Structures are given as C-alpha cells and as structure tokens.
C-alpha cells in the first residue's frame, strides 16, 4: 500500500450527494451542540434546538388545521421535508447519519444524484403525510429516519431486481426491512414505543415504489408498460 493510500480522504469513496446530506445534518446538530455550551447564540443558544423543532418539525395538529381551512402556506409545507434534518439529540442524529452513509453509498452507486435527493424528499413527505393520518397523534415528527428508510427501500428494490434476474426468491430482498421493523417492535414492547414506525414504514414503501421510476432506465420501463396498455 502506498503512502498516498494512507493519506487519501475516506470521503472520496462516498458519492457527493450522500456526503452533502450527511454534512448538512451533522452541521445542524453541531450548531445545536455549540448553542448548548454557549459558543453560539450566547444565553439564547441553549434554546436553539427548541426553536428549530418549533419551526421545522412536522406537527400533525398543524397539518390537520391546514387541511381543515384548505390553506397550505409554503413555509409550513416545508416542514414535510425540513423535519428530516432536525434531531432530538446527538445520538439520534448519529444513528441517522450512519444509516445514511451506509445505505446512501449502496444506492447512489446505482442511482443518479438527483434520484437520491428525490427519494429522500418523497420518502420524507410520504412518512409525514401517513404519520399525520394516525388518529390522536400529538407528538411532532422529527429526524431523518423516514428518509433513510426510503433509501432502504431503494436498496431493497436493487436486491429485488437482482434476485429476480438470478431466478431466486425475491422475498429475500425484504429481509433487512423485516429485521429493522422487528427490532423496533422488540424495543417497543420492552421500553414503550411510539407511532413513528408508521412514518418509517411509509418512507420505506415510498422509496421502494419510487425506485421503479427513478432507477436507471426506470422511467423508460414505466412508459413502455403504459404503451402496452
């Protein structure tokens, strides 16, 4: 191994779109951490996270009110995506970034950068909208898990198509999502769960279905199917 290999940037192996998303999420959390110790915002820095949650988290009550009056201000619609960049704490953020780097790398090696961004946005929106339909939910939706689960949906799509091409059972492609949801169920039984899993699962379904369109050649396949009809 040459000296240049030792000095190479570890981020070079990651697609730029994945690095950009991870850096954005990490930078926002660093801002909150800096505010906690008074480096940013002075005495008000401690409340930076609360202010961000109030301004960018997805609130089911607010969404219900918007639907009720039939008004959808762009600033409030932004919450359908912005909540995925704000987290409850460093550990919450760290797990999201780890999944983003792992799943994002696998997906972005096959998908175009714009497709990865589309999956992130659509999965976030789908997760929020379905979460908002759950009766009597008062807790705001925060964090990038629904979007990350959308990337898991893309990865599942890649596995699903690969297994199909090899003539193997495609159901095996859903092993990862079944494992993750199983872990959430176990934690929920022992430590008390929340309804956030609804948003995660919705993000996964959105990512999987969107892959039929945004994967390489996907739009062409969809149009060909429509012409056959």
Secondary structure, 3 states (H helix, E strand, C coil): CCHHHHCCCHHHHCCHHHHHHHHHHHHHHHHHHHHHCCCCCHHHHHHHHHHHHHHHCECHHHHHHHHHHCCCCHHHHCHHHHHHHCCCCHHHHHHHHHHHHHHHHHHHCCCCHHHHHHHHHHHHHHHHHHHHHCCCCCCCECCCHHHHHHHHHHHHHHHHHHHHHCCCCHHHHHHHHHHHHHHHHHHHHHHCCCCHHHHHHHHHHHHHHHHHHHCCCHHHHHHHHHHHC
